[in-house]
Amino acid sequence: MNLAVTTLCLLCLIPEAGAQEQVTGDEQPGQSEGNQPEQPEPEQPAPGWIQRFLTDNFTFKKELYLQLTSGYQVAADPPLYSRQSAGFEILKKFSTSTSTFAAFDAQGRLVRRDNYIEVLNDLEGTNRQGFYPEYHNLYLDLYNVLDPFLSQSGRGRNLGRFNWRTGHFYLPFGINLQTDTHATLLQLSNEQDFGFDRDWYTGLYGSLTRDINYDAYYLLGSGYYPRFHGQSGMFGARVSLGSRFLSEYGFEGGISVLSGERLSGMETVPPPENAGLPEDGNVIHTLRVGMDGRHTRMLWGGTGRFTMEISGGEDRPSSVFMQLYQFEYTSRSRKWGWAAQYRRLWLSSRPSPGGDPADASLIGEFTLYGENDITGSNLRWIKFNVERRLEHRDADRAWVFTVQYYYYR
């Protein structure tokens, strides 16, 4: 009996020994054949500073622009103006783990012009026949520049109040400062009023209060080329409504002043060609005071925007009065839209023989959109534009017809 029990116990222990032998072999518990332990991934090398620069907060956009303009009773033979360009925009923001402290923007293109006709979206093209490299925005922004001199609580109270901008950008006058019009046919009033809509300047901008913004700059007064030619420059300032008024009520607007000396008449001529001109004939003592406004609202199954700019002052010794009214409509699908504009620039100086005391135009436009990102980051359109010159200081009251293709992505 004892021998039988002992034999039975030994037979019961044999499988357990076999199982133990499998566990204590080369494989680990829970590990079957073909399920080898995961090997640690090799560490990736840290990206270099060039790679970080081109990937962190870096935007590169391509731009293509085609335009054909013709008209009736225009000063060109044959009356067909063509303009083509290819360009780019680079926007780089510099940030820490908690905030963005600087941004740099550069925008330019290579343009080809043939048989120039005066058009409001290319008044600088008079002296740029053939191929011409152009820059538009070229500036550096520094945000919250007074933070090194403020306490922690002071930085919080003054967040967004003191920002510094240096470079080439829209004049701090009128609603153009907050409207990107570089690719559109319908321009606002500054280029016609001052001879250029961008200038070289430096100064401060930000929010005075929750509801009021400000811009205050010293401007070189030379337009496209950064140069002194006897002018002392200008001071420009604008006080405008904060973003809350746009988001809650659809209103934008402000009051502007611009005073000092600027170059006029030769803004687009390179310095070597301009070097022999007398300083007295090229410097204009300028004063402008203006107000502007825009209202955006849902309307008729789409979005309507009414824009107004009014300014007055002097280009010594002449008095100047500028007015512009514009209405735009974009369908809810953002696939098409139309716009109309009336503008008039009056000067007290005597016009050309047979001419009018003012330049005035009525403009209509229809647009078909292929892409129309609400943020403006991706755009593709075809525009059809008709301008009727109601008054002209050179006695040229013409019809002007323009078609434009624009791609930005």
C-alpha positions in Angstrom: 0.0 0.0 0.0 2.8 2.4 0.9 4.6 1.5 -2.4 1.4 2.3 -4.4 0.9 5.7 -2.8 4.5 6.6 -3.3 4.4 5.7 -7.0 1.2 7.7 -7.5 2.7 10.8 -5.9 5.8 10.5 -8.1 3.6 10.3 -11.2 1.8 13.5 -10.1 5.0 15.4 -9.6 6.4 14.6 -13.1 4.3 17.2 -15.1 5.0 20.0 -12.6 8.7 19.3 -13.0 8.3 19.5 -16.8 6.5 22.8 -16.5 9.1 24.2 -14.1 11.7 23.1 -16.6 10.0 25.1 -19.4 9.8 28.3 -17.3 13.3 28.2 -16.2 14.6 27.7 -19.7 15.7 30.5 -22.2 12.2 32.0 -22.4 10.8 34.3 -19.7 7.3 33.9 -18.2 4.6 35.1 -20.6 7.0 34.9 -23.5 6.3 32.5 -26.4 8.4 31.5 -29.3 8.6 34.3 -31.8 7.7 37.0 -29.3 11.1 38.4 -28.5 11.6 41.3 -26.1 11.3 44.7 -27.6 14.6 46.4 -28.3 14.9 50.1 -27.2 14.7 52.5 -30.1 17.9 54.4 -30.9 17.8 58.0 -29.8 17.2 60.4 -32.6 19.7 63.2 -33.0 18.5 66.6 -31.9 17.4 68.8 -34.9 19.9 71.5 -35.9 19.2 75.2 -35.6 18.4 75.5 -39.3 15.8 72.7 -39.1 14.3 74.3 -36.0 14.2 77.7 -37.7 12.4 76.3 -40.8 9.8 74.2 -38.9 9.0 76.1 -35.6 6.4 78.8 -36.3 7.6 79.2 -39.9 5.3 80.0 -42.8 6.2 80.1 -46.5 3.7 81.1 -49.1 3.9 81.1 -52.9 2.2 83.8 -54.9 1.2 84.0 -58.6 -0.3 87.1 -60.2 -1.6 87.8 -63.7 -3.3 91.0 -64.9 -4.5 92.4 -68.2 -5.8 96.0 -68.5 -7.2 97.8 -71.5 -9.5 100.8 -72.0 -11.1 103.5 -74.1 -9.3 106.8 -74.4 -6.4 105.7 -72.4 -2.9 107.1 -72.9 -1.3 104.0 -74.4 -0.8 102.6 -77.9 -1.8 99.8 -78.2 -4.2 100.1 -75.1 -3.3 96.7 -73.6 -1.3 96.6 -70.4 0.0 93.2 -69.1 1.5 92.5 -65.7 2.7 89.1 -64.5 4.5 88.2 -61.3 5.7 85.3 -59.2 6.5 85.9 -55.5 6.6 84.6 -52.0 6.0 85.6 -48.3 8.0 84.4 -45.3 6.6 84.8 -41.8 8.8 83.6 -38.9 7.7 83.9 -35.2 10.2 83.5 -32.4 8.8 82.0 -29.2 9.7 80.6 -25.8 7.8 77.9 -24.1 5.4 80.5 -22.7 5.1 83.3 -25.2 6.0 84.8 -28.6 8.4 87.6 -28.4 9.2 88.6 -32.0 8.1 88.1 -35.6 9.7 88.8 -39.0 7.8 89.2 -42.3 9.2 89.5 -45.8 7.1 89.6 -48.9 8.3 90.2 -52.5 7.9 89.2 -56.1 9.5 89.5 -59.6 7.2 91.5 -61.9 7.0 91.8 -65.6 5.2 94.8 -67.1 4.5 95.7 -70.7 2.8 98.8 -72.2 1.9 100.4 -68.8 -1.5 102.0 -68.4 -2.3 103.9 -65.2 -4.4 101.7 -62.9 -5.2 102.3 -59.2 -3.7 99.0 -58.1 -0.3 99.8 -59.7 0.4 103.5 -59.6 4.0 102.7 -58.8 4.4 100.8 -62.1 5.0 103.9 -64.2 8.8 103.6 -64.1 9.0 99.8 -63.8 8.7 98.6 -67.4 10.0 95.1 -68.1 11.3 92.9 -65.3 11.4 94.5 -61.9 12.1 92.9 -58.4 9.7 94.3 -55.8 9.3 94.0 -52.0 6.2 94.8 -50.1 6.2 93.9 -46.4 9.6 93.8 -44.9 9.5 94.4 -41.1 10.4 93.1 -37.6 8.0 93.1 -34.7 9.1 92.9 -31.1 6.3 92.2 -28.6 6.0 93.6 -25.1 9.4 95.4 -25.4 9.1 97.0 -21.9 8.8 93.7 -20.1 12.5 93.7 -19.0 11.8 96.9 -17.0 8.5 95.8 -15.5 7.6 93.7 -12.5 5.7 90.4 -12.9 2.4 92.2 -12.1 3.3 95.1 -14.4 3.9 92.7 -17.3 0.5 91.2 -16.8 -1.2 94.7 -16.7 0.6 95.8 -19.8 0.4 92.7 -21.9 0.1 93.6 -25.6 0.4 97.4 -24.9 4.0 98.1 -26.0 5.1 96.4 -29.2 7.8 97.7 -31.5 7.8 97.6 -35.3 10.7 98.6 -37.7 10.6 98.2 -41.4 8.5 98.7 -44.6 4.8 98.4 -44.1 1.4 100.2 -44.7 1.3 103.9 -43.7 -0.3 104.3 -40.2 -3.1 106.4 -41.7 -6.5 105.1 -42.6 -8.0 101.7 -42.4 -5.3 100.4 -44.8 -3.1 99.6 -41.8 -5.4 96.7 -40.9 -6.3 95.7 -44.5 -4.1 93.7 -46.8 -4.7 95.1 -50.3 -1.4 94.3 -52.0 -3.0 91.8 -54.4 -6.4 93.3 -54.9 -7.6 95.6 -57.7 -9.7 97.8 -55.4 -7.2 99.9 -53.5 -7.8 102.2 -50.6 -6.9 105.9 -50.7 -3.3 106.2 -49.4 -1.3 105.5 -52.6 -3.3 108.1 -54.5 -3.3 110.6 -51.6 0.4 110.4 -50.7 2.1 108.8 -53.7 2.8 105.6 -51.9 0.8 103.3 -49.5 3.9 101.9 -47.7 6.9 103.6 -46.1 9.9 102.8 -44.0 9.2 103.6 -40.3 9.8 102.6 -36.7 7.7 103.1 -33.6 5.2 101.6 -31.1 1.8 100.0 -31.4 -0.5 98.1 -29.1 -3.6 98.4 -26.9 -4.2 101.5 -24.8 -7.2 100.0 -23.2 -9.4 96.9 -23.8 -11.3 98.9 -26.4 -8.7 101.3 -27.9 -5.6 100.5 -29.9 -2.9 102.9 -31.0 0.0 103.2 -33.6 2.7 105.9 -33.3 5.6 106.0 -35.7 8.4 108.1 -37.2 8.4 107.6 -41.0 11.2 108.2 -43.5 8.8 109.8 -46.0 10.5 108.2 -49.1 8.0 105.5 -50.0 9.6 102.5 -51.8 13.3 103.4 -51.5 14.8 104.1 -48.0 16.6 107.3 -48.6 16.9 110.9 -47.5 16.7 113.5 -50.2 16.3 116.7 -48.2 13.1 115.6 -46.3 13.0 115.5 -42.5 10.5 112.6 -42.4 7.0 112.5 -40.9 5.2 111.6 -37.7 2.2 109.4 -38.0 -0.3 108.3 -35.4 -3.7 106.4 -35.4 -6.1 105.6 -32.6 -8.5 102.9 -33.5 -11.3 100.6 -32.1 -10.2 97.4 -30.4 -11.0 93.9 -31.7 -14.0 93.5 -29.4 -16.0 96.0 -31.5 -15.4 93.9 -34.7 -16.2 90.5 -33.0 -19.3 91.8 -31.2 -20.7 94.6 -33.4 -18.9 94.3 -36.7 -17.3 97.8 -36.4 -13.7 98.9 -37.2 -12.4 102.4 -37.5 -10.1 105.1 -36.3 -8.7 108.7 -36.4 -5.3 109.4 -38.0 -2.8 112.2 -38.3 0.3 112.5 -40.5 2.6 115.5 -40.5 6.1 116.3 -41.8 8.0 116.1 -45.0 8.0 113.5 -47.7 9.2 112.9 -51.2 6.7 113.1 -54.0 6.7 112.5 -57.8 9.8 110.4 -57.9 9.1 107.7 -55.2 9.5 104.9 -57.7 12.7 106.1 -59.4 15.9 104.5 -58.2 18.4 106.8 -56.4 20.9 107.0 -59.3 18.3 108.4 -61.6 17.0 110.7 -58.9 20.4 112.0 -57.8 20.5 115.1 -60.0 17.1 116.5 -59.1 17.0 119.6 -56.9 15.9 119.0 -53.4 13.4 121.9 -53.3 11.4 120.5 -56.2 11.0 117.0 -54.6 10.1 117.6 -51.0 6.5 118.2 -50.0 5.4 119.6 -46.6 2.5 117.4 -45.7 -0.3 117.5 -43.2 -3.3 115.1 -43.1 -6.0 114.5 -40.6 -8.5 111.7 -41.4 -11.1 109.3 -40.1 -12.0 105.9 -41.3 -14.6 103.2 -40.6 -15.9 99.8 -41.7 -19.0 97.9 -40.8 -19.4 94.1 -41.5 -22.7 92.3 -41.2 -24.6 89.3 -42.5 -26.7 90.4 -45.4 -28.8 88.7 -48.1 -27.4 85.3 -47.7 -23.8 86.5 -47.5 -21.5 89.1 -45.9 -21.6 92.8 -46.6 -18.9 95.3 -45.7 -19.1 99.1 -46.1 -15.8 101.0 -45.9 -15.3 104.8 -45.7 -12.1 107.0 -45.6 -12.2 110.8 -45.4 -9.1 113.0 -45.0 -8.1 116.6 -45.5 -5.0 118.8 -45.1 -2.4 120.3 -47.3 0.6 119.6 -49.5 1.9 123.0 -49.1 0.8 125.3 -50.7 -2.1 123.2 -52.0 -5.1 122.1 -50.0 -6.1 118.5 -50.3 -9.4 116.6 -49.7 -9.7 112.8 -50.2 -12.9 110.7 -49.9 -13.5 107.1 -50.6 -16.6 104.9 -50.2 -16.7 101.2 -50.8 -19.2 98.4 -50.5 -18.3 94.7 -50.8 -20.5 91.6 -50.8 -19.3 88.0 -50.5 -21.7 85.0 -50.8 -22.2 82.7 -47.9 -20.4 79.9 -49.9 -17.5 82.3 -50.4 -17.4 81.3 -54.0 -18.3 84.7 -55.5 -18.6 88.3 -54.6 -18.9 91.8 -56.0 -17.8 95.3 -54.9 -18.3 99.0 -55.8 -16.1 102.0 -55.0 -16.3 105.8 -55.4 -13.2 107.9 -54.8 -12.3 111.5 -55.3 -9.0 113.4 -54.6 -9.3 117.2 -54.9 -6.3 119.6 -54.9 -6.6 123.4 -54.9 -3.6 123.8 -57.2 -4.5 124.6 -60.8 -5.0 121.5 -63.0 -3.5 120.8 -66.4 -5.1 122.8 -69.3 -8.5 121.4 -70.0 -8.3 119.2 -66.9 -10.5 118.9 -63.8 -9.6 120.1 -60.3 -9.8 116.5 -59.1 -9.3 112.9 -59.9 -12.5 110.9 -59.4 -13.5 107.3 -60.3 -16.4 105.0 -60.0 -15.3 101.3 -60.0 -17.2 98.0 -60.1 -15.9 94.5 -59.6 -17.0 90.9 -59.8 -15.0 88.0 -58.3 -15.1 84.2 -58.7 -13.2 82.4 -56.0 -11.5 79.0 -56.4 -10.2 79.2 -52.8 -11.2 81.8 -50.3 -10.0 80.9 -46.8 -11.6 83.1 -44.2 -8.2 83.8 -42.6 -6.7 84.7 -46.0 -4.0 82.0 -45.8 -5.1 80.3 -49.0 -6.5 82.4 -51.9 -7.3 81.8 -55.6 -9.5 84.1 -57.6 -10.4 85.7 -61.0 -11.5 89.3 -60.8 -13.3 91.4 -63.5 -12.9 95.2 -62.8 -14.4 98.2 -64.6 -13.3 101.8 -63.8 -15.0 104.9 -65.1 -12.9 108.1 -64.6 -15.4 110.8 -63.9 -12.9 113.5 -63.4 -9.2 113.7 -64.3 -6.6 116.5 -63.8 -5.0 115.6 -67.1 -8.2 115.7 -69.0 -8.2 111.9 -69.6 -11.7 110.7 -68.7 -11.4 107.0 -69.7 -13.0 103.7 -69.3 -10.6 101.1 -67.9 -11.2 97.3 -68.0 -9.1 94.8 -66.0 -9.0 91.1 -65.5 -6.9 89.5 -62.8 -5.9 86.0 -61.7 -4.3 85.6 -58.2 -3.0 82.5 -56.4 -1.6 82.5 -52.9 -1.0 79.3 -51.0 
